[in-house]
Amino acid sequence: MGSAADWVANKITEGDELELVERPASNRLVVSAPGREAFLVAVLGVRDVITTEHVKPLFQDTNNPYFVLNIPSSTLWRGDAMMTIHDAPAAFGSLGDLGKAARLECPFLYRDKQWSFFYDGISQHSNVREVNPLYDRVFEAHRRHGAPLTIAMVDAYNMSAEDIRAARTRYGHFDIAVKMTSYGSVTSAASQAAASFGAETLMYGDLLRRLAK
């Protein structure tokens, strides 16, 4: 059975979006997109939760990666790992994210658009003094007035009770489940499921108003 890096290398070779330039090490790939400079990618194979202990060793020499990719893509990225990567500076994500990053002039600056939208929106709220990512889709907002709020982003057209329960299982406790998209709805069943463990379900506009309270 091959490694995670072998799987990624094969997928890149089979596709037409990226070129595999070379493999300088067993878990390192050099890739490029058409018309863009090649850059170094580090590949992890963590199956549970990716922490800073997994990613720190990737940035110990002068030839640091611009992107960290994990297989399987469903693995959780913990906040400390995310910040270690961003501080490097580098980017992280799935194979699809790598394709988007490779098309940028500076691949290490790539950030998921939805993540950035929520992170920036919460950070810039007048009653928020600091935002800490706990996981790739969970933020802890420290407010100037009021207790901190843990906010989980839920990607669903019509947010259901099953979506809420799945988020609780994946991330643990949170205070607010915010719908990631403006279309669709939050069902009453979702609100009831969240209320059963003391949480709320909100659309983005409602979240901003809730942060002010």
N, C-alpha and C positions, 0 to 999 in steps of 0.2 A: 504494500500500500504506500503510495507516494505522500509527500509532505503537503502542507497547505501551500507552500511556495510552488511546488510542482503543479498543483491544481491551477493556481493563478497563471503560471507561465503557459500552461496548455490552453487555457481560456483565451489569453491574449493572442497566442499564436493562431488559434482557430478563428478569431474575430478579425475585424478590419478597422476598428477604432483606434487601437494602439499598436505600437511596434515594440517587441521585446528586443532591446539593443544588446544586452548582455546579462549574465548572471555572475556577479563578482563573488558571491558567497551563497551558501545553501538557502539562506532566508532573505537574500537581497536580490532585487531585480532592478535593472536600469531600463526605463521605458520612455517612450516619446509619443506624442500625438503629431499628426501631419502639420508641418510648418512650425513646430515648437521644439525647444531644446529638450534633450533627454535629461532625466533626473532619477535619483535613487529612491527606491521604494523598499520598505521593510515589511515582511509578511509574518504575522503571528498565527498561531493555531490554537488560541485559547477557547475553551468550550463553556466556561462558567461565567466569570466576570473579569473583565480586563482592568487591572489596577496599575498604579504607578510603578509597582515592582516589576510588572511585565514590560513596561515601555522605557524605563530609565536606562537599562543596558543598551538600548538602541542608539543612545545619544552620548556615548562615552568617548568618541574619538572625533577627529576633524572631519571625517567624511560621513556626516549625519544625513539620514534620509529626509526627503521633503514630504513623504507621505507614509503613513502606517496603515496597513490593511490587515484585517483579521478574517480568517475563515474558520468557522461559519459566520456569516454576516449577521445572524440573529443574536450573537453574543452581546451581553451588556457591556457598555463602556462606562466605567465609574468616573465620577467627576475629577478625582485626583489624576487619573490617567489622561483625561482630556486636557487638563491644564498643563501637565508636563509636556504633552505634545505641542500644544499651542505656544507655550513659552520657548520652545526649542529654537526657532519657530518651525512648525510643520503642521500638516493636516492629517486627518484620519477618516476612515469610513470603509465602505464596501467597494467592490469592484466597479460598480456603477459610479460611485463618488470619485474613484480614481480616474475614470474616463472624463468626468467633468473637470477635475483639478488639472489634468494634463493639457486641457485646452486653454488654461489661463497662462498669462505671461509669468506669473509667480505661483506655481502650484502649491507652495507651502502656505499660501494665504487662503486656500479654499476653505469655506465653511458651508455647511448645509443651510440652504436658504430659509427653511422653516425654523430651524434652530436659531439662526441669527435674528430672524424677525421677532421671535418671542424673547430671546435673551436681551436684545436691544430695547424692545418695547418695555419690558419689565424694569430693566436697569435705568431707563430714562424717566420712569415715573417719579413724580415730585415727592412722593412719600416713601420711596425706596432708596436706601443708602448703599446697599450692597446686594449682589446676586451671586450665589454659589451654585454651580452645577453639581448635582448629586449623582445623576446618571445622564445618559445622552438625551433623555427626554424628561428629565425632572430637575426643577430649579428650587432652591430655597431662597426666598425673598426676605431680606431683613429690612423691616420698615422703620422709618424715623418715629412714627407713632403707631403703636400696635405690635402684637406678637409676630414673630416670623411666620411665614406661610410656605408650605411645601406644595409646589404646583407640578402636576403631571400632565404632559401633553398627550392627548389621545387622538389618534388618527382614525376617524370613522365618519362616514357620511351621515348616518343617523346613530348618534351615540346610544348604545344599548346597555342593559344591565350586564351582559356578557363582556362588553368592552371594559366596563368599570372593574369587574371581578378579575379580568385578565391583567389589567394594569396594577391592581392591588397585589396579585400573585407575583408579578414580574418585579415591581419596584418596592413593595412594602407599603407602609403607611404614607398617605399624602392628605393634605387638607382640601385641595381643589383639583378637580379634573377639568382641564380646559380643552375645548374642542379646537383642533388645529386648523380647520377650514371654516370659512364663513357660510358655506352652503350646507344644506341638510339641517338636521335638528338635534336637540338633546331630548331624548325620550323621558317620559315620566318614570319609566322603569329604571333608567340609568340614575336619575336623581334619587330614587328610593334606595337603590343599591348603594350609592355613595353615602346617603344619610345613615345607613345601617352601621357604618363605622365612623360617623362624625365628619364626613366630607361633603363638599358641594360640587355640583356640575355647572360649569359656566361657559358661555361664549367669550370670545376675546374682549369685546367691549365691556361685558359684565365684569370680567376679571380686572380690568383697569379701574372700574368703579369700586370693586371689592378691595383692591389694594389701598384705596384712599381711606377706608373706614378704620 
